[in-house]
Amino acid sequence: MKDYPIEIDDYLSGTMSTSEKQAFEERLVKDPLLAEELKLQKDMLTIYEDQEWLHGDTEALQTEEATQLKSFYESDEAVNLKSTINDVIAENRSSSQSKTFWFIGIAASIAVLITVSLFVFKENNYDELYASYVHVDEIPSLVTRGEDTNKLLENAQLLFEDKKYQEATEAFAAYHTKEISIDPLSYIYNGISNIELNKFDEALAQFKLLADSNTLQAKKANWYKALVFLKQKKKRKLKDVLQTIIVDKANYKYKEAQELLEKID
């Protein structure tokens, strides 16, 4: 069997002499199988190059799939995986058996694909969990029948219900600026609007105002903070907040917090 894997590794790592490199490149023109194997190993190496994400097709990187993969390659899981693979490759690179490096390469590719698949599944699962727990229909209305309702507040809720979240945040901001007595429910509506816009710092700021409101609604703040971290897929911070909720059965969304902790573990 031809020593394609070893030759290709020497070529890509720059260990060939000038004459060997020239001879190898001449063979590439005449040997389609060798050229194909070279392309495969180049693609494998691209997997481990973090800078590919910075200099690639900018339009492609804006897709949801690319965002998920970029998030994976920057994660601790990917760093550990790449380190392990590289250690194994380094240990076996000098093997006299031509098949060894080839099979290691295949195993590395499979490991990456499996890990990426699991990571993307986890990412998608967090989105599904957020959708199943946000329950905007449970938030009490800002509009009370038979009573005069602040027009800014009424308009803000209508925008929220129409899922016009950017306009809703602007309407809530106008209400918060103009009014002295603030309905604490507006912090919940505004916070969720910001979550939907991926403005997570702004959402957390709204839920802090809710927590500091000294009203009956203030006890809901931790649950909504948890939703922010769930949407962000920040597992550690999410678990920390959920742990504070389950210390007392009387806390808002105690049961849901327990369920969510079990699902993310």
Residue, then its C-alpha position, 0 to 999 in steps of 0.5 A: m500500500k502506498d504511504y499517502p498519509i505519511e507523505i501528505d503529513d510530511y508535505l503539510s508539516g513542511t518536513m520535506s526537502t525541496s526536491e522531495k516537495q517538488a517531486f510530490e507536487e509533480r505526482l499530485v498532477k498525475d495521481p488523482l487519488l493522492a490529490e484527493e487524499l491531500k484535500l481530505q487531510k487539508d480539510m481535517l486540518t482546517i477543523y483545528e484552525d481557529q482563525e478559519w472562523l475569523h477569515g472565512d466567508t463573512e456571509a456564511l458565518q452569519t448563518e445560524e449553523a455557522t454561529q453554532l459551530k463557531s460557538f462549539y469551536e470556541s468552547d472548552e469541549a472543542v479545546n479539550l477534544k483538539s488537544t487530545i487528538n493532537d496528542v494522539i497524532a503526535e505520538n503516532r506520527s513517527s509510526s513505521q506503519s503506513k496505515t496508522f496515521w490514516f486511521i488516526g485521521i479518520a478517528a479524529s474526524i469522526a470524533v469531531l463530527i460526533t462532538v459537533s453533532l452533540f453540541v449542536f443538539k445541545e444548542n438546539n435543545y436550549d432553544e426548545l427549553y426556552a420556548s417551553y418555559v417562557h410562557v408569556d401568556e402567564i404574565p398579567s396584563l398591563v391593561t385593566r378593564g374598567e380602569d383608565t390605562n396609561k396610553l404609553l403602557e397600553n401601546a407598549q403591551l400591544l407592540f409586545e403582543d404583536k411581537k414588535y419587540q424593538e418598538a415595544t422596548e422603545a415604548f417601555a423606555a418612554y413610559h419608564t422615563k415619563e412616569i414616576s410610579i412604574d408598574p413592575l410588570s412593565y419590567i417583565y414585558n420589557g425584559i422579555s422583549n430584550i431577550e427576544l432581541n438578544k439584548f441580554d444585558e438590557a434584559l438583565a437590567q430590567f429584571k434587576l429593576l424588577a427585583d429592586s421594585n419592592t413589590l409583590q412582582a419582585k419575587k419573580a425576578n430570579w426566574y426571569k434572570a434564569l430565562v436570560f441565561l437559558k436563552q444565552k445557553k450559559k449553563r453555569k449561570l443558569k444553574d446558579v440562579l436555578q439553585t437559588i430558586i429551589v432553596d425554598k418551595a415558596n419561591y416563584k417557579y420552584k417546580e419549574a426550576q427543579e425540572l429545568l435543572e434536571k433537563i440541563d444536567 
